Amino acid sequence: MSRFGGKVPIEYFTLEIDRAGPAIGYLGGRPIAGTVIDTAGQHYRYAGLAPRRPDGEIDAEALRPREWIVRPGLVYFREG
């Protein structure tokens, strides 16, 4: 059984980004920001690639506390 009690929509764990810091690398030709700030002013730092289920979808249930998804499939950790 999931810690969320069932399948959770990925949108619940997806950040809306207001500002992104300098790129620390690239994925598929797109920059990976080392830090981001969401629309509420919260700061996050890059934590890695989003975990995937066998069907290829992002596995939101595998996220750790304070981790959030930034499209197209990056994970950021909320600081503070």
N, C-alpha and C positions, 0 to 999 in steps of 0.2 A: 504494500500500500504506500502511496506517495505521502511525503510529509505535508503536502498541500491538500490531501484528501481527494485527489482526482486530477485530471489534466487541466493545467492552468494555461490560459491564453498567453502567448509570448508577448503580446502587447503590454501586459502587466509589468514586464521586466525590461521594457525597451525605453531608453532615455531619449528625450527630445533635447538635442544639443543646441546651446546658444553660441558658445565659443569653443574653439579647439586650439590647443597649444601646438608647438612645433612638431613636425613629423619625426618619428624615431625609426621609421622603416616604411615599407610598402607591401601591400597585399593586392595581387591582381592589378598592379599599376596604380592603385589608389593609396594615398598616404595614411599611415597609422599615427594618430596624434598621441603624444606621450601623456597628455592631460587634456581633460575636457571640463567644461562648466555647463550644467544643464540650465533650463529656463527658469528654475527656482533659485539659481545662484550656488548650487552645491558643486563641490569640486571632486573630481574623480581622476584616478591614474590608471593607465593601461595595465591589465592583468593577464592578457592572453587571448587566445581564440575561444569562441563559445563552444561548449561541448555539444556533440551531435548524437542523436539517436541512430539506431541502425537504418532507419528510413531516410536519414539525411537531414531531418528537421532539427532545429536547435532544441536542446534538452534543458528547458528552464528549471526543471526540478533538480538538476545537477549543480546549479549555481550555489555558491556559498553565501552566507550572510554578508550584506553590503555590496554584493556584486550585481552589476546591471549590464544589459546588452546594449550595444550601439551598433546599428546596422552598418555593414552587411553581416556581421557575426563576430564582433569583437566584444571582449568582456572588460569592463572597467570597475574598479573598486572605489567606493565612496570614502573619501578621506574625512577626518574630523569626527 
